Amino acid sequence: MEALLFWIFSIVGVICGVMVIWHRNPMGSAIYLVVTMLCLSGLYALLNGAFVAVLQVLIYAGAVMVLMLFVIMMLSVRAEGAPREGSMPVWVISGVIGLFVIFKVGSLFSFGKPPEAVDEFGTIQGVGSLLFNTYVLPFELISVLLLIAVIGAVILSKRDAQ
């Protein structure tokens, strides 16, 4: 049953991830991104990372996607028409992505079995220990970056109101 769920989450996640890129309507792309995030959360749950799975749903599929949908609606972004001249053809981008996927899949087989997940993976204690001991500087830098982004969004929205 676990293997079946893994394949379902993986296939749906990859298909929706590709649809995020290829869908012309920004709202549709955002919805596909939500489904991709939910599939990723399911994969975390299969790895016994319940805390990480819940955080994935709450933060990414919930808060970040609501923010992105709000920005899309606020900016009145429309569906993209025919590609502009000078833009890269779809086949070039698809080829680069295909080569990347082939390389990654090949590296999985050439390097052997991936390491087993440790017992603390996805637990509150494990995440908290890593976040506030090992990765405290990147955590603080990201919080400053998010603060700057919020201030920039407020300034841009005030400028449009005038």
Secondary structure, DSSP 8 states (H G I E B T S, - for coil): -HHHHHHHHHHHHHHHHHHHHH-SSHHHHHHHHHHHHHHHHHHHHHTT-HHHHHHIIIIIIIIIHHHHHHHHHHHT-----S--TTS--HHHHHHHHHHHHHHHHHHHHHS-S-----TTTT-HHHHHHIIIIISHHHHHHHHHHHHHHHHHHHHHHHHHH-
